[in-house]
Amino acid sequence: MNFFHMNCRVVSKARGKSSVAASAYVSAEKLLNERTGLTHDFSRKQDVIFSDVVLCENAPSEYKEREKLWNAVEKVEKSADARFARQFDLAIPNEFTKEQAKILFYDIADIFVKDGMCFDGGIHWEEGNHHYDFLVTTRPFKEDGTWGDKDKKEYVFMLDENGNKIIDKDNPNWWEDKKNPERCGIRLPELDENGEQKRDKKGGKIWKRERVDSTGWDKKEMVESWRKNCCDAINNRAREFGYDFNIDHRSYERQNKEIIPSIHEGYMARKMEKEGLVSDRCSINREIKKYNSLLTKIKEKAKAITTAITEKVRELNGRFDTILQRRRNNKNDGRDAGRDRGKGQEDRKPDESVGQFIRDINIKEQGYKSVTRDKILKRTDRENERKRLDIEREREASERSRQDEVKNERSYRRSREEGPSL
């Protein structure tokens, strides 16, 4: 395995998604959604070879049953734009056996459970596409086993020019939390349009507040941390199982590699290929693989040539040094002094020719890469333009169909009103 793939998305109520349905897909089970009354049945899905729910600290033991867990999640998330869960898919090295994948499964689960999330996942063993598909909760648990808050409101305190909190206990707006003295500062008033401090119904002063993520799970740094930890877990198990590879969670660009990343193919593209059809996305990936393979061969060949030339230069320099040393030892020969003056040029010529040869190789390599890269990118642009035109045609056809229906409805009503013609 020479790549790392991990995708993260949110199961959102606003998009019509359901965590119960997602869990049914992940585990290939039949689950009832109490919120919608729908039954989600993926029990016929054959590629899920293993699934399990791993609970975090303070989570009730009854949530070991995924149907109870996710129905409880959808019950507590009441807002219209609620985020029920985060869903991940993580590639499993093709070298791993099913038993090794199960061992790694709990390593991955432990990464999220330690942060206070419940983990519900399955191993999807598709041909050529072994991966984990799993969900994690987005709301923490309190010590008593009830659901906690995703975020909380905190006072906005006055800061100095360097962004540090101003400490002045004599200020009339000073506030300090008795239970947690570190939560202290000079509060900022919430002002109305007249510049006066707002007051609540009871006459109390209203202070500026801001929402603060109580878990830290929404930060971009957390996604980067999860990716790195999952990648490290795979590498550690690979070494333990005796496999000789080491993957990196960073993109090729961040690794300073000139390899072109492949594009997402998707289920429909693979299905077309299995049926004997040609998918544009699969074709593009084949071109990318061909380019990357050729680029690797060119680099290996250039490295071999550079190594051979370097060794040859060292050999020649050794011979020149031997000849020059012999000439220096012959002090009686007056011609040696003249030849010694040309030593600098003789030593430099091999190095200069080698450098020019390597520069020529690099120029040719860069020219090939730019031509091939442009070819692939142009093909991708054509595909995107073709998709855009297809979407526009579908919209126009749908609009024409709607207009025809309206005309037919009007004609029908008109004939009903006028009555049968005599």
Summary of the structure (lengths in Angstrom):
residues: 422
radius of gyration: 34.2
end to end distance: 81.2
largest distance: 137.6
contacts: 1074
relative contact order: 0.07
helix: 48%
strand: 18%
